[in-house]
Amino acid sequence: MKQGTIRIDDLEQLIAGILKSFRMYAPVADGGGVALSELKKGQSPLLDYHGLKKPIKELFFPQSETILKSEGDALKSVPVREEKRIVFGIRPCDARALQQMDSVFADGEYRDPYYTARRRDTLILSLACREPQDICFCTSIGGGPFDERGSDVLMFKDADTLLFQACSSAGTSFLTEFNDHFKRPTAVLTETRKKAVAKARKKSLRFKGERLFDRLDGSLEPAFWDTLAWRCLGCAVCTYLCPTCHCFTFSDQSSTDGGERSRNWDACSLELFTREASGHNPRSSKGQRIKQRIMHKFRYAKENFGDTFCVGCGRCISNCPVNMDIREIIGGIIQ
């Protein structure tokens, strides 16, 4: 089964069926914002919301995670908890970000067992973005409000109906397993979706980023980056809220009867990230660290993995305490 529709009034029955076999995470109201939270029986996900403040990468790549423990002379790895999960209702930009994280942790010669196990056991049901926010620029960097990459199922909401479109074999299996809940889409709904795609793409197109890769060839003067550094606080909020940033460090803690090693998020925008044991720091200035962040996302990642490591979600724009706007930085580069 590739497509199916369900009335939103009947969504609770589908969720009840899902919860018999899966743990389910979905957007819910959280104070004045929206957070991804595990749904319990009787809860309903938010379907009309702009975006999650925090990215979903923490479900696959936790902020802090114990990976090794020692008892005496014995060193033991910490197994990943196996569980079937569904992430429901995230935006396509967050799903696309997972695909980019896959290229680092799951698709190369060296695969992270913790990340890959969680990805293997998780279905992604994303919700198309009909009304991109002013901070969104996904279409400008190769994405889109209806982008299917990273999703197993892409949902489209129209009035009181949800249209489910399978994007992977796992998504097809999901729709087949729960086919009793779905009906065939009407021609009117299919046409409505087609028009919504064109409208949303136009709204999220902020600039033409085709020249960005070529302009990041090392010819930009240090003064360009140093000017940006005057505003940057180096707080790394843009990194921690970015759905594709994945730098980490290890921390060892020991006691008389054992110890443990944990993996923790880190950030290239922090001064200590590249400080060596000798005290030398090859990226000692904020300008150098800003350059590294931009080069990594828009040049090095594309060279190494074939895609930019930015999905245009706008979190770094809306949460920067000094109102730095990555779109303005990109505009200064490609002008």
LOVODO-778853 format. One record per residue (C-alpha): residue number from 1; residue in three letters; z, y, x. Coordinates in nm, 2 decimals, decimal comma, padded with zeros to 4 digits. Layout:
N
{k->NUM r->ALA z->Z y->Y x->X};
...
! end
This chain:
335
{k->1 r->MET z->00,00 y->00,00 x->00,00};
{k->2 r->LYS z->-00,12 y->00,33 x->00,15};
{k->3 r->GLN z->-00,02 y->00,59 x->-00,11};
{k->4 r->GLY z->00,22 y->00,62 x->-00,40};
{k->5 r->THR z->00,38 y->00,88 x->-00,61};
{k->6 r->ILE z->00,73 y->00,91 x->-00,76};
{k->7 r->ARG z->00,89 y->01,15 x->-01,00};
{k->8 r->ILE z->01,17 y->01,34 x->-00,83};
{k->9 r->ASP z->01,39 y->01,25 x->-01,13};
{k->10 r->ASP z->01,34 y->00,88 x->-01,02};
{k->11 r->LEU z->01,41 y->00,94 x->-00,65};
{k->12 r->GLU z->01,77 y->00,84 x->-00,69};
{k->13 r->GLN z->01,67 y->00,49 x->-00,79};
{k->14 r->LEU z->01,45 y->00,46 x->-00,48};
{k->15 r->ILE z->01,72 y->00,58 x->-00,25};
{k->16 r->ALA z->01,97 y->00,33 x->-00,41};
{k->17 r->GLY z->01,72 y->00,06 x->-00,32};
{k->18 r->ILE z->01,67 y->00,19 x->00,03};
{k->19 r->LEU z->02,05 y->00,20 x->00,10};
{k->20 r->LYS z->02,08 y->-00,17 x->00,03};
{k->21 r->SER z->01,89 y->-00,24 x->00,36};
{k->22 r->PHE z->01,89 y->00,08 x->00,56};
{k->23 r->ARG z->02,12 y->00,36 x->00,67};
{k->24 r->MET z->01,95 y->00,67 x->00,56};
{k->25 r->TYR z->01,96 y->01,02 x->00,71};
{k->26 r->ALA z->01,83 y->01,33 x->00,52};
{k->27 r->PRO z->01,87 y->01,71 x->00,49};
{k->28 r->VAL z->02,18 y->01,82 x->00,30};
{k->29 r->ALA z->02,35 y->02,15 x->00,24};
{k->30 r->ASP z->02,59 y->02,23 x->00,52};
{k->31 r->GLY z->02,78 y->02,55 x->00,47};
{k->32 r->GLY z->02,52 y->02,82 x->00,47};
{k->33 r->GLY z->02,26 y->02,60 x->00,63};
{k->34 r->VAL z->02,10 y->02,26 x->00,62};
{k->35 r->ALA z->02,19 y->01,96 x->00,84};
{k->36 r->LEU z->02,07 y->01,61 x->00,88};
{k->37 r->SER z->02,34 y->01,38 x->00,75};
{k->38 r->GLU z->02,38 y->01,02 x->00,65};
{k->39 r->LEU z->02,33 y->00,98 x->00,28};
{k->40 r->LYS z->02,58 y->00,79 x->00,07};
{k->41 r->LYS z->02,53 y->00,62 x->-00,26};
{k->42 r->GLY z->02,48 y->00,89 x->-00,53};
{k->43 r->GLN z->02,39 y->01,17 x->-00,29};
{k->44 r->SER z->02,05 y->01,34 x->-00,31};
{k->45 r->PRO z->01,85 y->01,49 x->-00,02};
{k->46 r->LEU z->01,74 y->01,85 x->-00,01};
{k->47 r->LEU z->01,36 y->01,88 x->-00,08};
{k->48 r->ASP z->01,33 y->02,26 x->-00,10};
{k->49 r->TYR z->01,45 y->02,39 x->00,24};
{k->50 r->HIS z->01,28 y->02,56 x->00,53};
{k->51 r->GLY z->01,41 y->02,37 x->00,83};
{k->52 r->LEU z->01,70 y->02,21 x->01,01};
{k->53 r->LYS z->01,89 y->02,42 x->01,25};
{k->54 r->LYS z->01,95 y->02,12 x->01,48};
{k->55 r->PRO z->01,67 y->01,89 x->01,59};
{k->56 r->ILE z->01,68 y->01,52 x->01,51};
{k->57 r->LYS z->01,65 y->01,41 x->01,87};
{k->58 r->GLU z->02,03 y->01,35 x->01,87};
{k->59 r->LEU z->01,98 y->01,04 x->01,65};
{k->60 r->PHE z->01,78 y->00,88 x->01,93};
{k->61 r->PHE z->01,90 y->01,07 x->02,24};
{k->62 r->PRO z->02,27 y->01,16 x->02,18};
{k->63 r->GLN z->02,42 y->01,47 x->02,34};
{k->64 r->SER z->02,66 y->01,25 x->02,52};
{k->65 r->GLU z->02,64 y->00,87 x->02,55};
{k->66 r->THR z->02,84 y->00,61 x->02,75};
{k->67 r->ILE z->02,59 y->00,37 x->02,91};
{k->68 r->LEU z->02,80 y->00,18 x->03,16};
{k->69 r->LYS z->03,16 y->00,06 x->03,18};
{k->70 r->SER z->03,35 y->-00,09 x->03,46};
{k->71 r->GLU z->03,65 y->-00,32 x->03,46};
{k->72 r->GLY z->03,78 y->-00,40 x->03,80};
{k->73 r->ASP z->03,48 y->-00,49 x->04,01};
{k->74 r->ALA z->03,26 y->-00,58 x->03,71};
{k->75 r->LEU z->03,00 y->-00,33 x->03,58};
{k->76 r->LYS z->02,88 y->-00,38 x->03,23};
{k->77 r->SER z->02,61 y->-00,20 x->03,03};
{k->78 r->VAL z->02,71 y->-00,07 x->02,68};
{k->79 r->PRO z->02,48 y->-00,23 x->02,42};
{k->80 r->VAL z->02,30 y->-00,03 x->02,16};
{k->81 r->ARG z->02,42 y->-00,08 x->01,80};
{k->82 r->GLU z->02,14 y->-00,24 x->01,61};
{k->83 r->GLU z->02,08 y->-00,10 x->01,27};
{k->84 r->LYS z->01,79 y->-00,03 x->01,04};
{k->85 r->ARG z->01,76 y->00,34 x->00,97};
{k->86 r->ILE z->01,54 y->00,57 x->00,77};
{k->87 r->VAL z->01,51 y->00,94 x->00,84};
{k->88 r->PHE z->01,40 y->01,11 x->00,52};
{k->89 r->GLY z->01,26 y->01,46 x->00,45};
{k->90 r->ILE z->01,23 y->01,61 x->00,80};
{k->91 r->ARG z->00,95 y->01,85 x->00,88};
{k->92 r->PRO z->00,63 y->01,73 x->01,06};
{k->93 r->CYS z->00,71 y->01,94 x->01,36};
{k->94 r->ASP z->01,03 y->01,74 x->01,42};
{k->95 r->ALA z->00,84 y->01,41 x->01,37};
{k->96 r->ARG z->00,57 y->01,53 x->01,62};
{k->97 r->ALA z->00,85 y->01,61 x->01,86};
{k->98 r->LEU z->00,96 y->01,25 x->01,85};
{k->99 r->GLN z->00,61 y->01,14 x->01,95};
{k->100 r->GLN z->00,64 y->01,36 x->02,26};
{k->101 r->MET z->00,99 y->01,22 x->02,34};
{k->102 r->ASP z->00,83 y->00,87 x->02,31};
{k->103 r->SER z->00,60 y->00,95 x->02,59};
{k->104 r->VAL z->00,90 y->01,02 x->02,82};
{k->105 r->PHE z->01,14 y->00,75 x->02,71};
{k->106 r->ALA z->00,94 y->00,47 x->02,55};
{k->107 r->ASP z->00,57 y->00,47 x->02,65};
{k->108 r->GLY z->00,57 y->00,48 x->03,03};
{k->109 r->GLU z->00,63 y->00,23 x->03,30};
{k->110 r->TYR z->01,00 y->00,29 x->03,29};
{k->111 r->ARG z->01,14 y->00,26 x->02,93};
{k->112 r->ASP z->01,48 y->00,38 x->02,82};
{k->113 r->PRO z->01,65 y->00,08 x->02,64};
{k->114 r->TYR z->01,88 y->00,30 x->02,43};
{k->115 r->TYR z->01,61 y->00,54 x->02,31};
{k->116 r->THR z->01,35 y->00,26 x->02,25};
{k->117 r->ALA z->01,59 y->00,05 x->02,05};
{k->118 r->ARG z->01,68 y->00,33 x->01,81};
{k->119 r->ARG z->01,31 y->00,43 x->01,77};
{k->120 r->ARG z->01,21 y->00,07 x->01,70};
{k->121 r->ASP z->01,47 y->00,04 x->01,43};
{k->122 r->THR z->01,40 y->00,38 x->01,26};
{k->123 r->LEU z->01,14 y->00,47 x->01,00};
{k->124 r->ILE z->01,04 y->00,84 x->00,98};
{k->125 r->LEU z->00,96 y->00,97 x->00,63};
{k->126 r->SER z->00,86 y->01,34 x->00,69};
{k->127 r->LEU z->00,81 y->01,61 x->00,42};
{k->128 r->ALA z->00,50 y->01,83 x->00,45};
{k->129 r->CYS z->00,57 y->02,20 x->00,50};
{k->130 r->ARG z->00,40 y->02,39 x->00,22};
{k->131 r->GLU z->00,55 y->02,73 x->00,31};
{k->132 r->PRO z->00,59 y->02,78 x->00,68};
{k->133 r->GLN z->00,85 y->03,03 x->00,79};
{k->134 r->ASP z->00,77 y->03,35 x->00,98};
{k->135 r->ILE z->00,90 y->03,19 x->01,30};
{k->136 r->CYS z->00,67 y->02,89 x->01,27};
{k->137 r->PHE z->00,37 y->02,86 x->01,49};
{k->138 r->CYS z->00,29 y->02,49 x->01,49};
{k->139 r->THR z->-00,09 y->02,53 x->01,42};
{k->140 r->SER z->-00,12 y->02,76 x->01,72};
{k->141 r->ILE z->-00,03 y->02,48 x->01,96};
{k->142 r->GLY z->-00,21 y->02,19 x->01,82};
{k->143 r->GLY z->00,02 y->02,08 x->01,53};
{k->144 r->GLY z->00,02 y->02,16 x->01,16};
{k->145 r->PRO z->00,24 y->02,17 x->00,85};
{k->146 r->PHE z->00,09 y->01,84 x->00,74};
{k->147 r->ASP z->00,07 y->01,68 x->01,08};
{k->148 r->GLU z->00,11 y->01,30 x->01,06};
{k->149 r->ARG z->00,19 y->01,24 x->01,43};
{k->150 r->GLY z->00,53 y->01,07 x->01,47};
{k->151 r->SER z->00,57 y->00,99 x->01,10};
{k->152 r->ASP z->00,55 y->00,66 x->00,93};
{k->153 r->VAL z->00,52 y->00,82 x->00,60};
{k->154 r->LEU z->00,42 y->01,18 x->00,52};
{k->155 r->MET z->00,55 y->01,31 x->00,18};
{k->156 r->PHE z->00,41 y->01,60 x->-00,02};
{k->157 r->LYS z->00,61 y->01,77 x->-00,29};
{k->158 r->ASP z->00,43 y->01,92 x->-00,59};
{k->159 r->ALA z->00,64 y->02,04 x->-00,88};
{k->160 r->ASP z->00,83 y->01,73 x->-01,01};
{k->161 r->THR z->00,64 y->01,48 x->-00,80};
{k->162 r->LEU z->00,65 y->01,34 x->-00,45};
{k->163 r->LEU z->00,33 y->01,19 x->-00,30};
{k->164 r->PHE z->00,39 y->00,93 x->-00,02};
{k->165 r->GLN z->00,11 y->00,88 x->00,23};
{k->166 r->ALA z->00,15 y->00,60 x->00,49};
{k->167 r->CYS z->00,08 y->00,71 x->00,85};
{k->168 r->SER z->00,15 y->00,38 x->01,03};
{k->169 r->SER z->00,17 y->00,01 x->00,97};
{k->170 r->ALA z->00,55 y->00,04 x->00,93};
{k->171 r->GLY z->00,49 y->00,31 x->00,67};
{k->172 r->THR z->00,25 y->00,08 x->00,48};
{k->173 r->SER z->00,51 y->-00,20 x->00,49};
{k->174 r->PHE z->00,77 y->00,04 x->00,35};
{k->175 r->LEU z->00,55 y->00,14 x->00,06};
{k->176 r->THR z->00,46 y->-00,22 x->-00,01};
{k->177 r->GLU z->00,83 y->-00,33 x->00,00};
{k->178 r->PHE z->00,93 y->-00,06 x->-00,25};
{k->179 r->ASN z->00,60 y->-00,06 x->-00,45};
{k->180 r->ASP z->00,78 y->-00,11 x->-00,78};
{k->181 r->HIS z->00,90 y->00,25 x->-00,76};
{k->182 r->PHE z->00,56 y->00,40 x->-00,70};
{k->183 r->LYS z->00,25 y->00,49 x->-00,91};
{k->184 r->ARG z->-00,10 y->00,57 x->-00,80};
{k->185 r->PRO z->-00,17 y->00,94 x->-00,72};
{k->186 r->THR z->-00,39 y->01,13 x->-00,97};
{k->187 r->ALA z->-00,70 y->01,31 x->-00,86};
{k->188 r->VAL z->-00,54 y->01,64 x->-00,96};
{k->189 r->LEU z->-00,25 y->01,58 x->-00,72};
{k->190 r->THR z->-00,48 y->01,48 x->-00,44};
{k->191 r->GLU z->-00,68 y->01,80 x->-00,48};
{k->192 r->THR z->-00,36 y->02,01 x->-00,50};
{k->193 r->ARG z->-00,25 y->01,85 x->-00,17};
{k->194 r->LYS z->-00,59 y->01,93 x->-00,01};
{k->195 r->LYS z->-00,56 y->02,30 x->-00,10};
{k->196 r->ALA z->-00,20 y->02,32 x->00,02};
{k->197 r->VAL z->-00,30 y->02,19 x->00,36};
{k->198 r->ALA z->-00,55 y->02,47 x->00,41};
{k->199 r->LYS z->-00,31 y->02,74 x->00,29};
{k->200 r->ALA z->-00,02 y->02,62 x->00,51};
{k->201 r->ARG z->-00,23 y->02,59 x->00,82};
{k->202 r->LYS z->-00,36 y->02,94 x->00,78};
{k->203 r->LYS z->-00,01 y->03,08 x->00,74};
{k->204 r->SER z->00,13 y->02,90 x->01,05};
{k->205 r->LEU z->-00,16 y->03,02 x->01,28};
{k->206 r->ARG z->-00,01 y->03,30 x->01,49};
{k->207 r->PHE z->-00,23 y->03,30 x->01,80};
{k->208 r->LYS z->-00,49 y->03,09 x->01,97};
{k->209 r->GLY z->-00,32 y->02,89 x->02,24};
{k->210 r->GLU z->-00,63 y->02,72 x->02,39};
{k->211 r->ARG z->-00,62 y->02,94 x->02,71};
{k->212 r->LEU z->-00,25 y->02,89 x->02,77};
{k->213 r->PHE z->-00,28 y->02,58 x->02,99};
{k->214 r->ASP z->-00,55 y->02,75 x->03,21};
{k->215 r->ARG z->-00,35 y->03,07 x->03,25};
{k->216 r->LEU z->-00,04 y->02,88 x->03,38};
{k->217 r->ASP z->-00,22 y->02,80 x->03,70};
{k->218 r->GLY z->00,04 y->02,97 x->03,93};
{k->219 r->SER z->-00,14 y->03,30 x->03,95};
{k->220 r->LEU z->00,12 y->03,49 x->03,74};
{k->221 r->GLU z->00,32 y->03,72 x->03,97};
{k->222 r->PRO z->00,70 y->03,67 x->04,01};
{k->223 r->ALA z->00,75 y->04,01 x->03,85};
{k->224 r->PHE z->00,63 y->03,87 x->03,52};
{k->225 r->TRP z->00,91 y->03,61 x->03,51};
{k->226 r->ASP z->01,17 y->03,85 x->03,65};
{k->227 r->THR z->01,10 y->04,10 x->03,37};
{k->228 r->LEU z->01,18 y->03,83 x->03,11};
{k->229 r->ALA z->01,50 y->03,75 x->03,30};
{k->230 r->TRP z->01,64 y->04,09 x->03,23};
{k->231 r->ARG z->01,69 y->03,99 x->02,87};
{k->232 r->CYS z->01,77 y->03,62 x->02,91};
{k->233 r->LEU z->02,14 y->03,53 x->02,92};
{k->234 r->GLY z->02,08 y->03,18 x->03,05};
{k->235 r->CYS z->02,29 y->03,03 x->02,77};
{k->236 r->ALA z->02,05 y->02,74 x->02,71};
{k->237 r->VAL z->02,07 y->02,76 x->02,33};
{k->238 r->CYS z->01,69 y->02,74 x->02,33};
{k->239 r->THR z->01,70 y->02,42 x->02,52};
{k->240 r->TYR z->01,97 y->02,24 x->02,32};
{k->241 r->LEU z->01,81 y->02,33 x->01,99};
{k->242 r->CYS z->01,46 y->02,24 x->02,11};
{k->243 r->PRO z->01,34 y->01,91 x->01,96};
{k->244 r->THR z->01,15 y->01,81 x->02,28};
{k->245 r->CYS z->01,38 y->01,92 x->02,57};
{k->246 r->HIS z->01,53 y->01,61 x->02,72};
{k->247 r->CYS z->01,68 y->01,69 x->03,06};
{k->248 r->PHE z->02,01 y->01,51 x->03,13};
{k->249 r->THR z->02,27 y->01,45 x->03,39};
{k->250 r->PHE z->02,52 y->01,17 x->03,45};
{k->251 r->SER z->02,90 y->01,19 x->03,46};
{k->252 r->ASP z->03,13 y->00,93 x->03,60};
{k->253 r->GLN z->03,50 y->00,90 x->03,50};
{k->254 r->SER z->03,74 y->00,65 x->03,65};
{k->255 r->SER z->04,09 y->00,53 x->03,62};
{k->256 r->THR z->04,31 y->00,27 x->03,79};
{k->257 r->ASP z->04,18 y->-00,01 x->03,57};
{k->258 r->GLY z->03,81 y->00,09 x->03,53};
{k->259 r->GLY z->03,57 y->00,37 x->03,44};
{k->260 r->GLU z->03,26 y->00,47 x->03,26};
{k->261 r->ARG z->02,93 y->00,65 x->03,32};
{k->262 r->SER z->02,79 y->00,88 x->03,05};
{k->263 r->ARG z->02,46 y->01,05 x->03,01};
{k->264 r->ASN z->02,48 y->01,41 x->02,89};
{k->265 r->TRP z->02,23 y->01,67 x->02,79};
{k->266 r->ASP z->02,15 y->01,93 x->03,06};
{k->267 r->ALA z->01,91 y->02,22 x->03,08};
{k->268 r->CYS z->01,67 y->02,36 x->03,34};
{k->269 r->SER z->01,77 y->02,71 x->03,23};
{k->270 r->LEU z->02,13 y->02,66 x->03,37};
{k->271 r->GLU z->02,20 y->02,76 x->03,73};
{k->272 r->LEU z->02,38 y->02,44 x->03,82};
{k->273 r->PHE z->02,09 y->02,22 x->03,71};
{k->274 r->THR z->01,91 y->02,24 x->04,05};
{k->275 r->ARG z->02,19 y->02,34 x->04,28};
{k->276 r->GLU z->02,21 y->02,08 x->04,56};
{k->277 r->ALA z->02,52 y->01,94 x->04,73};
{k->278 r->SER z->02,46 y->02,17 x->05,03};
{k->279 r->GLY z->02,49 y->02,47 x->04,80};
{k->280 r->HIS z->02,12 y->02,56 x->04,82};
{k->281 r->ASN z->01,94 y->02,62 x->04,49};
{k->282 r->PRO z->01,56 y->02,61 x->04,49};
{k->283 r->ARG z->01,56 y->02,79 x->04,15};
{k->284 r->SER z->01,84 y->03,04 x->04,21};
{k->285 r->SER z->01,71 y->03,32 x->03,99};
{k->286 r->LYS z->01,68 y->03,33 x->03,61};
{k->287 r->GLY z->01,32 y->03,43 x->03,65};
{k->288 r->GLN z->01,24 y->03,11 x->03,84};
{k->289 r->ARG z->01,42 y->02,91 x->03,57};
{k->290 r->ILE z->01,23 y->03,07 x->03,29};
{k->291 r->LYS z->00,91 y->03,00 x->03,47};
{k->292 r->GLN z->01,01 y->02,63 x->03,51};
{k->293 r->ARG z->01,08 y->02,60 x->03,14};
{k->294 r->ILE z->00,75 y->02,75 x->03,03};
{k->295 r->MET z->00,55 y->02,57 x->03,30};
{k->296 r->HIS z->00,72 y->02,24 x->03,20};
{k->297 r->LYS z->00,64 y->02,28 x->02,83};
{k->298 r->PHE z->00,29 y->02,41 x->02,85};
{k->299 r->ARG z->00,14 y->02,29 x->03,18};
{k->300 r->TYR z->00,33 y->02,00 x->03,34};
{k->301 r->ALA z->00,38 y->01,81 x->03,02};
{k->302 r->LYS z->00,02 y->01,84 x->02,93};
{k->303 r->GLU z->-00,08 y->01,72 x->03,28};
{k->304 r->ASN z->00,16 y->01,42 x->03,27};
{k->305 r->PHE z->00,15 y->01,32 x->02,90};
{k->306 r->GLY z->-00,15 y->01,49 x->02,75};
{k->307 r->ASP z->00,04 y->01,72 x->02,51};
{k->308 r->THR z->00,24 y->02,04 x->02,53};
{k->309 r->PHE z->00,61 y->01,99 x->02,48};
{k->310 r->CYS z->00,65 y->02,25 x->02,21};
{k->311 r->VAL z->00,59 y->02,19 x->01,84};
{k->312 r->GLY z->00,62 y->02,55 x->01,72};
{k->313 r->CYS z->00,93 y->02,49 x->01,51};
{k->314 r->GLY z->01,07 y->02,84 x->01,60};
{k->315 r->ARG z->01,43 y->02,74 x->01,66};
{k->316 r->CYS z->01,44 y->02,91 x->02,00};
{k->317 r->ILE z->01,33 y->03,23 x->01,83};
{k->318 r->SER z->01,57 y->03,23 x->01,54};
{k->319 r->ASN z->01,88 y->03,13 x->01,74};
{k->320 r->CYS z->01,83 y->03,34 x->02,06};
{k->321 r->PRO z->02,13 y->03,58 x->02,09};
{k->322 r->VAL z->01,91 y->03,85 x->02,26};
{k->323 r->ASN z->01,60 y->03,79 x->02,03};
{k->324 r->MET z->01,37 y->03,65 x->02,29};
{k->325 r->ASP z->01,05 y->03,53 x->02,12};
{k->326 r->ILE z->00,85 y->03,25 x->02,29};
{k->327 r->ARG z->00,54 y->03,37 x->02,10};
{k->328 r->GLU z->00,56 y->03,71 x->02,28};
{k->329 r->ILE z->00,60 y->03,53 x->02,62};
{k->330 r->ILE z->00,29 y->03,32 x->02,54};
{k->331 r->GLY z->00,10 y->03,63 x->02,43};
{k->332 r->GLY z->00,18 y->03,80 x->02,76};
{k->333 r->ILE z->00,04 y->03,50 x->02,94};
{k->334 r->ILE z->-00,28 y->03,45 x->02,75};
{k->335 r->GLN z->-00,37 y->03,82 x->02,71};
! end
